[in-house]
Amino acid sequence: MARRPRTRDELVAELRALGSDRNRAGMARFGIETASAFGVPVTAIRAIGRTIRHDHDLAETLWATGYHEARILASLVDKSQWVTRDQMDRWAADFNSWDLCDQVCGNLFDRTPFTHGKIVQWAGDEREFVRRAAFATIAWRAVHDKAAPDDGLLAYLPLIERHSADPRNFVRKAVNWALRQLGKRSAGLHAPCLALAKRLAESDDRTARWIGKDAAKELEKPEIRARLGA
């Protein structure tokens, strides 16, 4: 659907009109920060994104509004080849919710020229949502980067093991997600990921043990083994 370009303020007004208190309450029940949210479903944000030409400057101005949905829209409006290292750090520092983190990483950050370096950097960052961004980006890269060789993705297993004892809810779930997605990607990744999952499942650390048991349970499913020929 061809439409004239909209300004930042017009897009924010459009998002605001689509929001509802009921949706905001639902978001809050799922642990999403709603102080800056209108209560717009992600499907509606994506529908708006499909009507907008990619525009890096517009993405930056949408991000600067601070509104939850405007920031998700910013990740759809921008393009990975336009993203800078500084931008990735600035936006990651603003993450205040798991869904914002995951949407930006999956819509944009997992395909930049700087993705690998930022994964390594962010994994070592003590801020909860910045560290989550590292492992969310690994998970999304396992899904989206079809050309990535197994050897390159195997390099993330030491990061997963190193941070498997981080007990913070939004970190441990992302570490688990990354391990599961890597293990489901190919037969070459399945075996080492399952081996790591089983090793973590025997850990003395409660968080690492949960990550390992949950990942192993999924990676050992017959349908996954059959699909991968594992």
C-alpha positions in Angstrom: 0.0 0.0 0.0 1.7 3.2 -1.2 1.4 6.1 1.2 3.0 9.5 1.6 5.9 9.6 4.1 4.8 10.2 7.6 6.7 12.2 10.2 7.8 10.9 13.5 5.0 12.7 15.3 2.4 11.3 12.9 3.7 7.8 13.5 3.7 8.2 17.2 0.1 9.5 17.0 -0.9 6.5 14.9 0.7 4.1 17.5 -1.0 5.9 20.4 -4.4 5.6 18.7 -3.9 1.8 18.3 -3.0 1.3 22.0 -5.3 0.3 24.8 -5.3 0.0 28.5 -6.3 -3.7 28.2 -3.3 -4.4 26.0 -1.0 -2.5 28.4 -2.3 -4.7 31.3 -1.6 -7.8 29.2 1.9 -6.7 28.5 2.5 -6.1 32.2 1.4 -9.6 33.0 4.1 -10.9 30.7 6.8 -8.8 32.5 6.9 -6.1 29.9 7.7 -2.6 31.1 4.6 -0.5 30.3 5.5 3.0 31.7 6.4 4.2 28.2 4.0 1.9 26.3 0.7 2.6 24.6 -0.4 -1.0 24.5 -0.1 -1.8 20.8 0.3 -5.5 19.6 3.5 -6.3 17.8 1.5 -7.4 14.8 0.0 -3.9 14.4 3.5 -2.3 14.8 4.7 -4.6 12.0 1.8 -3.7 9.8 2.7 0.0 10.1 6.3 -0.9 9.4 5.4 -2.4 6.1 4.0 0.9 4.9 7.1 2.9 5.6 10.2 3.1 3.5 13.5 2.3 5.3 14.9 5.5 6.7 17.8 5.5 9.2 17.2 9.1 10.3 13.5 8.4 11.0 14.5 5.3 12.9 16.8 7.4 15.2 14.1 10.0 15.8 11.5 7.3 16.6 14.0 5.7 19.1 14.6 9.1 20.7 10.9 9.4 21.6 11.4 6.8 24.3 8.1 5.2 23.6 8.1 1.4 23.7 6.2 0.8 20.4 8.0 3.6 18.6 11.3 1.9 19.4 10.1 -1.4 18.1 9.0 0.4 14.9 12.4 2.1 14.7 14.0 -1.4 14.5 11.8 -2.1 11.5 12.4 1.2 9.7 16.2 1.0 10.0 18.4 -1.3 7.9 21.2 -3.4 9.2 23.8 -1.9 6.8 23.1 1.6 8.1 23.6 0.6 11.8 26.7 1.8 13.5 28.6 0.4 16.5 27.7 3.5 18.5 24.0 3.1 17.7 24.0 -0.5 18.8 25.5 0.4 22.2 23.2 3.4 22.6 20.1 1.4 21.8 21.2 -1.6 23.9 21.8 0.7 26.9 18.1 1.8 26.6 16.7 -1.7 26.7 14.3 -1.9 29.6 12.1 -4.9 28.6 12.7 -8.3 27.3 10.4 -7.9 24.3 12.0 -4.6 23.2 15.4 -6.3 23.5 14.3 -9.3 21.5 12.5 -7.4 18.8 15.4 -5.0 18.1 17.9 -7.9 18.1 15.8 -10.0 15.8 14.7 -7.2 13.5 18.0 -5.4 13.1 21.0 -6.2 15.2 21.6 -9.8 14.2 22.4 -8.8 10.7 24.9 -5.9 11.0 28.6 -6.1 10.1 29.3 -5.7 13.8 27.1 -8.5 15.2 29.8 -10.9 16.4 31.8 -8.3 18.1 28.8 -6.9 19.9 27.7 -10.3 21.0 31.0 -10.9 22.7 31.1 -7.4 24.2 27.5 -7.4 25.5 27.9 -10.9 27.0 30.5 -9.4 29.3 28.3 -6.5 30.2 26.8 -6.7 33.7 23.6 -4.8 32.7 20.7 -7.3 32.6 19.2 -6.4 29.3 22.5 -5.7 27.6 23.7 -9.2 28.5 20.3 -10.6 27.4 20.9 -8.8 24.0 24.0 -10.8 23.5 22.2 -14.1 23.8 19.0 -13.0 22.1 21.2 -12.0 19.1 22.9 -15.4 19.1 19.4 -17.0 19.1 18.2 -14.9 16.2 21.4 -15.3 14.3 21.0 -19.0 14.5 17.6 -18.6 12.9 18.2 -15.8 10.3 21.9 -16.1 9.2 21.5 -19.0 6.8 25.1 -18.5 5.4 26.8 -18.7 8.8 29.1 -21.8 9.0 28.7 -24.1 12.0 32.2 -23.4 13.1 31.5 -19.7 13.5 28.4 -20.4 15.6 30.1 -23.0 17.7 32.3 -20.2 19.0 29.3 -19.0 21.1 29.2 -22.1 23.2 31.9 -21.0 25.6 30.0 -17.7 26.1 26.9 -19.7 26.9 28.7 -21.9 29.4 30.5 -18.9 31.0 27.2 -17.1 31.7 25.0 -20.1 32.4 25.2 -19.3 36.1 23.7 -15.8 35.8 20.5 -16.2 37.9 18.7 -13.1 36.5 15.5 -14.3 34.9 15.8 -12.4 31.6 19.4 -13.5 31.2 19.0 -17.2 32.0 16.1 -17.5 29.7 18.1 -15.9 26.8 21.1 -18.1 27.5 18.8 -21.1 27.3 17.1 -19.8 24.2 20.5 -19.3 22.5 21.6 -22.9 23.3 18.4 -24.4 22.1 18.4 -22.4 18.8 21.9 -23.3 18.0 21.3 -26.9 18.7 18.3 -27.0 16.5 20.0 -25.4 13.5 22.0 -28.3 12.1 23.3 -31.8 12.8 26.8 -30.3 13.2 25.6 -28.0 15.9 23.2 -30.4 17.6 25.7 -32.8 19.1 28.0 -30.2 20.8 25.0 -28.2 22.0 23.4 -31.3 23.4 26.7 -32.3 25.1 26.9 -28.8 26.7 23.3 -29.0 27.8 23.9 -32.3 29.5 27.1 -31.0 31.1 25.2 -28.0 32.5 22.3 -30.3 33.6 24.9 -31.9 36.0 26.1 -28.5 37.3 26.2 -27.7 41.0 24.8 -24.3 40.1 21.0 -24.2 40.1 20.6 -21.8 37.2 23.1 -23.7 35.0 21.3 -26.9 35.9 17.9 -25.5 34.8 19.3 -24.2 31.5 21.0 -27.5 30.8 18.0 -29.7 31.6 15.5 -27.5 29.7 17.8 -27.3 26.6 18.5 -31.1 26.7 14.8 -31.9 26.9 14.1 -30.0 23.7 17.2 -31.1 21.8 16.5 -34.7 22.6 12.9 -34.6 21.1 12.6 -37.3 18.4 11.2 -34.8 15.8 14.2 -32.6 16.2 16.6 -35.5 15.9 14.8 -36.7 12.9 14.8 -33.4 11.1 18.5 -33.0 11.7 19.4 -36.6 11.0 21.0 -36.6 14.4 
